[in-house]
Amino acid sequence: MAAMIYALCALTSLACTWLLLGSYRRTRHRLLFWSGASFAALTVNNVFLVLDKVVFPDVYLMPVRQGTALLSVLLLLYGLIYEKE
């Protein structure tokens, strides 16, 4: 059951990435780009979560997962602070 929830979280963040970047392509609002980039990093984070908990339970992937989570937060923070409309 947990594997299905992890996979659904990864698919949801992938859908958010797709929608945000598609909207960025149409409107060229920079905040949509940074939000899409943040969700892309969150998608990678969720894929690493599936790999860590389901595929390779003996391999310790926590530093990689936390690195991608930090990257996603920093991307969104940069977009919120430095992009002006």
LUMTI-771794 format. One record per residue (C-alpha): residue number from 1; residue in three letters; x, z, y. Coordinates in pm, 1 decimal. Example, Ala and Ser with C-alpha at 12.3 -4.5 7.8 and 13.67 -1.06 7.14 Angstrom:
BEGIN
+-----+--------+----------+----------+----------+
! num ! residu !       px !       pz !       py !
+-----+--------+----------+----------+----------+
!   1 !    ALA !   1230.0 !    780.0 !   -450.0 !
!   2 !    SER !   1367.0 !    714.0 !   -106.0 !
+-----+--------+----------+----------+----------+
//
This chain:
BEGIN
+-----+--------+----------+----------+----------+
! num ! residu !       px !       pz !       py !
+-----+--------+----------+----------+----------+
!   1 !    MET !      0.0 !      0.0 !      0.0 !
!   2 !    ALA !    283.7 !     82.8 !    241.4 !
!   3 !    ALA !    445.8 !   -256.7 !    184.2 !
!   4 !    MET !    125.4 !   -430.9 !    285.9 !
!   5 !    ILE !    100.5 !   -224.8 !    604.6 !
!   6 !    TYR !    464.2 !   -299.0 !    693.6 !
!   7 !    ALA !    405.6 !   -670.2 !    635.4 !
!   8 !    LEU !     88.9 !   -669.1 !    846.6 !
!   9 !    CYS !    277.4 !   -499.0 !   1130.4 !
!  10 !    ALA !    544.4 !   -769.2 !   1114.9 !
!  11 !    LEU !    281.7 !  -1043.1 !   1118.2 !
!  12 !    THR !     99.8 !   -882.0 !   1410.1 !
!  13 !    SER !    414.9 !   -860.8 !   1620.3 !
!  14 !    LEU !    494.0 !  -1222.1 !   1527.2 !
!  15 !    ALA !    146.4 !  -1325.6 !   1646.8 !
!  16 !    CYS !    200.3 !  -1138.4 !   1974.3 !
!  17 !    THR !    535.3 !  -1313.6 !   2017.7 !
!  18 !    TRP !    374.7 !  -1650.8 !   1955.7 !
!  19 !    LEU !     91.6 !  -1588.1 !   2201.5 !
!  20 !    LEU !    313.6 !  -1445.3 !   2476.7 !
!  21 !    LEU !    573.3 !  -1721.2 !   2457.5 !
!  22 !    GLY !    302.3 !  -1987.0 !   2437.0 !
!  23 !    SER !    142.7 !  -1846.4 !   2749.3 !
!  24 !    TYR !    484.4 !  -1841.2 !   2916.6 !
!  25 !    ARG !    530.4 !  -2211.9 !   2838.1 !
!  26 !    ARG !    201.7 !  -2291.8 !   3010.3 !
!  27 !    THR !    228.7 !  -2066.1 !   3317.6 !
!  28 !    ARG !    603.2 !  -2001.8 !   3360.5 !
!  29 !    HIS !    546.6 !  -1638.6 !   3457.5 !
!  30 !    ARG !    876.3 !  -1466.2 !   3385.0 !
!  31 !    LEU !    719.7 !  -1136.8 !   3277.7 !
!  32 !    LEU !    550.7 !  -1319.9 !   2990.4 !
!  33 !    PHE !    892.4 !  -1442.0 !   2880.1 !
!  34 !    TRP !   1042.1 !  -1093.1 !   2878.5 !
!  35 !    SER !    738.6 !   -953.2 !   2698.2 !
!  36 !    GLY !    763.5 !  -1230.5 !   2439.3 !
!  37 !    ALA !   1134.6 !  -1168.2 !   2393.3 !
!  38 !    SER !   1061.9 !   -797.8 !   2348.8 !
!  39 !    PHE !    801.4 !   -870.8 !   2082.2 !
!  40 !    ALA !   1042.6 !  -1111.6 !   1911.8 !
!  41 !    ALA !   1291.7 !   -826.2 !   1879.0 !
!  42 !    LEU !   1009.0 !   -602.5 !   1752.9 !
!  43 !    THR !    928.1 !   -867.2 !   1491.8 !
!  44 !    VAL !   1289.2 !   -857.4 !   1374.4 !
!  45 !    ASN !   1266.4 !   -478.9 !   1371.9 !
!  46 !    ASN !    957.2 !   -493.5 !   1150.4 !
!  47 !    VAL !   1125.6 !   -740.3 !    915.4 !
!  48 !    PHE !   1417.7 !   -499.8 !    882.2 !
!  49 !    LEU !   1167.4 !   -222.2 !    812.0 !
!  50 !    VAL !   1020.9 !   -422.9 !    523.1 !
!  51 !    LEU !   1370.5 !   -495.6 !    394.6 !
!  52 !    ASP !   1472.1 !   -131.2 !    428.6 !
!  53 !    LYS !   1168.9 !     29.8 !    267.1 !
!  54 !    VAL !   1048.7 !   -231.9 !     17.2 !
!  55 !    VAL !   1313.6 !   -488.2 !    -74.5 !
!  56 !    PHE !   1634.8 !   -283.5 !    -56.1 !
!  57 !    PRO !   1534.9 !     85.8 !    -73.4 !
!  58 !    ASP !   1892.1 !    189.4 !   -162.0 !
!  59 !    VAL !   2047.7 !     24.4 !    144.3 !
!  60 !    TYR !   2051.5 !    228.6 !    465.5 !
!  61 !    LEU !   1930.7 !     -4.3 !    741.3 !
!  62 !    MET !   1829.6 !    260.3 !    994.5 !
!  63 !    PRO !   2108.9 !    178.0 !   1246.3 !
!  64 !    VAL !   2011.7 !   -189.0 !   1243.6 !
!  65 !    ARG !   1645.4 !   -103.8 !   1287.0 !
!  66 !    GLN !   1716.1 !    130.9 !   1574.0 !
!  67 !    GLY !   1941.9 !   -127.5 !   1736.1 !
!  68 !    THR !   1667.9 !   -390.0 !   1733.3 !
!  69 !    ALA !   1415.4 !   -136.3 !   1864.6 !
!  70 !    LEU !   1653.7 !    -47.8 !   2149.1 !
!  71 !    LEU !   1704.0 !   -416.2 !   2225.0 !
!  72 !    SER !   1329.5 !   -476.0 !   2243.3 !
!  73 !    VAL !   1276.6 !   -184.3 !   2481.0 !
!  74 !    LEU !   1568.2 !   -294.1 !   2700.9 !
!  75 !    LEU !   1434.5 !   -649.9 !   2721.5 !
!  76 !    LEU !   1093.7 !   -530.1 !   2833.2 !
!  77 !    LEU !   1244.6 !   -278.3 !   3074.2 !
!  78 !    TYR !   1461.5 !   -547.3 !   3231.4 !
!  79 !    GLY !   1161.8 !   -773.2 !   3274.0 !
!  80 !    LEU !    954.7 !   -498.7 !   3430.5 !
!  81 !    ILE !   1223.7 !   -390.6 !   3674.1 !
!  82 !    TYR !   1394.2 !   -710.4 !   3784.2 !
!  83 !    GLU !   1124.5 !   -976.4 !   3770.2 !
!  84 !    LYS !    916.9 !  -1011.9 !   4083.9 !
!  85 !    GLU !    604.9 !  -1223.2 !   4121.2 !
+-----+--------+----------+----------+----------+
//
